């Protein structure tokens, strides 16, 4: 699989996708969204891939935003189609992957870049990272899920402030608000992501998939997350991973998932 705007690498059961548009600070354009979607879809279908790290190339930006030149002259209908297609193709798709995705934010994550990071299952950041949703300064609002995911992560009041002021926050502020889990030095970011991934890799990917689905269901309108959890919990009892995990525990050995 050949890409123009992203890099894809694999090491054992860990995959890394790097958005690679350094001259554009890794800004999202239509082609990059399509390539990201294709890469994530391929990795989801690869049963050997158990964790995915998403990051940006260089030391300045994760994704500095969307490529505004692509939609500056859009009509209302075209704008709606852009948001709907992008959410379905990439942002919602990532959020609902059965394979855990860690966003390693290595610099600016603005607009669509922060929305992309928020669609991942959780985030870590380098200490030079800056995050924000500046869309209202352009006369528009976040369209790739930002108005929905940001309040879930930082609370309604802080999300309102961030979106209304179009202000950027630092990595440390993002950690304080619960937007990122860890902050580390730029040169240690990917090592930390790999360390966390190694902990995930020890566990049952079947159970992790069930947990992702159950957690996400609690944020879906009209869905009772407790019912989804109960159903998923019960189904775990019929899996080979449950048999292996419980047997290993009783035998006082490490499980072989």
C-alpha positions in Angstrom: 0.0 0.0 0.0 1.5 3.3 -1.2 0.6 6.7 0.3 1.6 10.3 -0.5 0.7 12.0 2.7 1.1 9.5 5.5 3.7 6.9 6.6 2.8 3.5 7.8 5.1 1.2 9.7 4.6 -2.0 11.7 6.7 -3.7 14.4 5.4 -7.0 15.7 1.8 -6.3 16.7 2.2 -2.5 16.9 1.5 -0.2 14.0 2.4 3.5 13.6 0.7 5.9 11.3 2.5 9.2 10.8 0.8 12.1 9.0 3.6 13.4 6.7 2.9 16.8 5.2 5.8 18.7 6.8 5.6 21.8 4.5 1.9 22.2 5.5 2.4 21.4 9.2 0.6 18.1 8.5 -2.7 19.9 7.7 -5.6 17.7 6.8 -6.8 17.8 3.2 -9.2 15.5 1.4 -6.5 13.2 0.1 -4.9 12.8 3.6 -8.3 12.0 5.1 -8.8 9.3 2.4 -5.4 7.9 3.0 -5.8 7.8 6.8 -9.2 6.0 6.4 -7.6 3.4 4.1 -4.7 2.8 6.5 -6.9 2.4 9.5 -9.2 0.1 7.6 -6.3 -2.1 6.5 -4.9 -2.2 10.1 -8.4 -3.1 11.5 -8.6 -6.0 9.1 -5.1 -7.2 10.0 -5.6 -9.6 12.9 -1.9 -9.3 13.8 -2.1 -5.6 14.5 -3.2 -5.0 18.2 -2.4 -1.4 18.8 -2.0 1.7 16.6 -0.1 4.9 17.3 -1.1 8.0 15.4 1.3 10.9 15.2 2.6 13.7 13.0 6.0 14.1 11.3 8.6 16.6 12.6 8.6 18.4 15.9 6.2 21.3 15.1 2.8 19.7 14.5 0.6 16.7 15.0 -1.9 18.3 12.6 -2.1 22.1 12.5 -5.6 22.1 11.2 -7.6 21.5 8.0 -6.6 22.7 4.6 -8.8 25.8 4.4 -8.2 26.4 0.8 -10.2 23.3 -0.1 -13.5 24.5 1.3 -13.2 28.3 1.5 -15.8 28.7 -1.3 -18.2 25.9 -0.3 -21.9 26.4 -0.2 -24.1 25.4 2.8 -24.9 22.1 1.3 -21.2 21.4 0.4 -20.2 22.2 3.9 -22.7 19.8 5.4 -21.5 17.1 3.0 -17.9 17.7 3.9 -18.5 17.3 7.6 -20.8 14.2 7.2 -18.4 12.4 4.9 -15.4 13.2 7.0 -17.0 12.0 10.2 -18.2 8.8 8.7 -15.0 8.0 6.7 -12.4 8.8 9.4 -13.3 10.4 12.8 -16.2 8.1 13.8 -14.5 5.2 12.2 -11.4 5.6 14.4 -13.5 6.1 17.5 -15.2 2.8 16.9 -12.2 0.7 15.8 -11.8 -2.5 17.8 -8.0 -1.9 17.7 -6.9 0.7 20.3 -5.5 3.9 18.9 -3.2 6.2 20.8 -2.7 9.7 19.6 0.9 10.9 20.2 0.5 14.7 19.9 3.9 16.0 19.0 3.1 19.7 18.4 0.2 21.8 17.2 -3.2 20.0 17.2 -5.6 22.6 16.0 -9.1 22.4 14.5 -9.4 19.2 12.6 -6.1 18.1 14.1 -7.5 18.2 17.6 -10.7 16.6 16.4 -8.6 13.8 14.9 -6.7 13.3 18.2 -10.0 13.3 20.1 -11.4 10.6 17.9 -8.5 8.3 19.1 -9.1 6.2 22.2 -6.8 8.4 24.3 -4.0 10.9 23.9 -0.5 11.7 25.1 1.4 14.9 24.3 4.9 16.4 24.1 5.5 19.4 26.3 5.6 21.7 23.3 2.2 20.7 22.1 -0.6 23.3 21.7 -4.2 22.4 21.3 -7.3 24.3 20.3 -10.4 24.6 18.1 -10.1 28.0 16.4 -12.9 27.6 13.9 -15.1 30.4 15.2 -12.3 32.8 14.2 -13.0 31.8 10.6 -16.8 32.2 11.0 -17.5 28.5 11.2 -17.7 25.8 14.0 -15.8 22.5 14.4 -17.3 20.0 11.9 -15.5 16.8 12.6 -17.0 16.0 16.0 -15.3 18.7 18.0 -18.4 20.2 19.6 -19.3 16.7 20.8 -16.1 15.1 21.9 -14.4 18.1 23.6 -17.2 18.5 26.2 -17.1 14.7 26.8 -13.4 15.0 27.6 -13.0 18.4 29.4 -16.6 19.2 30.5 -19.2 21.6 29.0 -17.9 24.8 30.5 -14.3 24.4 29.5 -15.3 23.3 26.0 -17.6 26.3 25.6 -14.7 28.6 26.6 -12.2 26.9 24.3 -14.5 27.0 21.3 -15.9 30.5 21.9 -12.5 32.1 22.5 -10.7 30.1 19.8 -7.8 30.0 22.2 -4.9 27.4 22.3 -4.0 25.6 25.5 -0.7 24.1 26.5 0.0 20.4 26.9 0.1 20.8 30.7 -3.3 22.6 30.6 -4.7 19.8 28.4 -3.5 17.3 31.0 -5.1 19.2 33.8 -8.4 19.3 31.9 -8.3 15.6 31.1 -7.8 16.1 27.3 -4.5 14.2 27.4 -3.3 11.4 29.8 0.4 12.2 29.9 2.8 15.0 29.0 6.5 14.2 28.2 9.5 15.6 26.4 9.3 15.7 22.6 12.1 13.1 22.3 10.4 10.7 24.7 6.9 10.9 23.2 6.9 7.9 20.9 8.8 5.8 23.5 6.1 6.6 26.0 3.4 5.6 23.5 5.2 2.3 22.8 5.5 1.7 26.5 1.8 2.1 27.0 1.1 0.0 23.9 3.2 -2.8 25.3 1.0 -2.9 28.4 -2.1 -3.1 26.2 -0.5 -5.9 24.2 -0.3 -8.1 27.3 -4.1 -8.2 27.5 -6.9 -9.8 25.5 -7.7 -8.0 22.3 -11.1 -9.6 22.3 -11.9 -8.2 25.7 -10.4 -4.8 24.8 -12.7 -4.6 21.8 -15.7 -5.3 24.0 -14.6 -2.7 26.4 -14.2 0.0 23.7 -17.7 -0.8 22.5 -19.2 -0.7 26.0 -17.4 2.6 26.9 -18.4 4.3 23.6 -22.0 3.2 24.0 -22.3 5.3 27.2 -22.0 8.4 25.0 -24.5 7.4 22.4 -27.9 8.9 22.5 -30.7 6.4 23.0 -28.3 3.6 24.1 -28.1 2.2 27.6 -24.4 1.7 28.2 -25.1 -0.5 31.2 -27.1 -2.9 29.0 -24.3 -3.0 26.4 -21.8 -3.7 29.1 -23.9 -6.6 30.5 -24.3 -8.1 27.1 -20.6 -7.7 26.2 -19.6 -9.1 29.7 -21.7 -12.2 29.1 -20.3 -12.8 25.6 -16.8 -12.7 27.0 -17.5 -16.0 28.8 -17.9 -17.8 25.5 -14.4 -16.7 24.1 -11.2 -18.6 24.0 -9.5 -15.6 25.6 -11.6 -15.9 28.7 -10.7 -19.6 29.0 -7.0 -18.8 28.5 -7.1 -15.8 30.9 -8.9 -17.6 33.7 -6.8 -20.8 33.3 -3.6 -18.8 33.4 -4.7 -16.9 36.5 -5.6 -20.2 38.3 -2.3 -21.8 37.1 -0.3 -18.8 38.2 1.2 -18.2 34.8 1.1 -15.4 32.2 -1.8 -15.8 29.7 -1.0 -16.4 26.0 -3.6 -14.4 24.1 
